[in-house]
Amino acid sequence: MKKIALATALSLASTTAFAGGVVEPVMEPEVVAAKTTSSSGGILIPLLLLIVVAAAIASNGSDPID
């Protein structure tokens, strides 16, 4: 009787071990942090260009007529 119980227990344990078969591993996508830039980075060059143009216009004064 003990042998039958042991055989039954082993057969049940072996069927659960092979029940699912071979499953391909699931690869989760790698999380990549996005680079953040400061908000002033996009406005700095046009602002400097505007200052240079304004300085050029201000220094290009015409001679007054005498």
MOKAVEN-V455479 format. One record per residue. N is the residue number from 1. RES is the residue in three letters. OMEGA is omega as a letter, one per 40 degrees, with the letter a starting at -180 (none if undefined). Layout:
N RES OMEGA
N RES OMEGA
//
This chain:
1 MET i
2 LYS a
3 LYS i
4 ILE i
5 ALA i
6 LEU i
7 ALA i
8 THR i
9 ALA i
10 LEU a
11 SER i
12 LEU i
13 ALA a
14 SER i
15 THR i
16 THR a
17 ALA a
18 PHE a
19 ALA a
20 GLY a
21 GLY a
22 VAL i
23 VAL i
24 GLU a
25 PRO i
26 VAL i
27 MET i
28 GLU a
29 PRO a
30 GLU a
31 VAL a
32 VAL i
33 ALA i
34 ALA i
35 LYS i
36 THR i
37 THR i
38 SER a
39 SER a
40 SER a
41 GLY a
42 GLY a
43 ILE a
44 LEU a
45 ILE i
46 PRO i
47 LEU i
48 LEU i
49 LEU i
50 LEU i
51 ILE i
52 VAL i
53 VAL i
54 ALA i
55 ALA i
56 ALA i
57 ILE a
58 ALA a
59 SER a
60 ASN i
61 GLY i
62 SER i
63 ASP i
64 PRO i
65 ILE a
66 ASP none
//
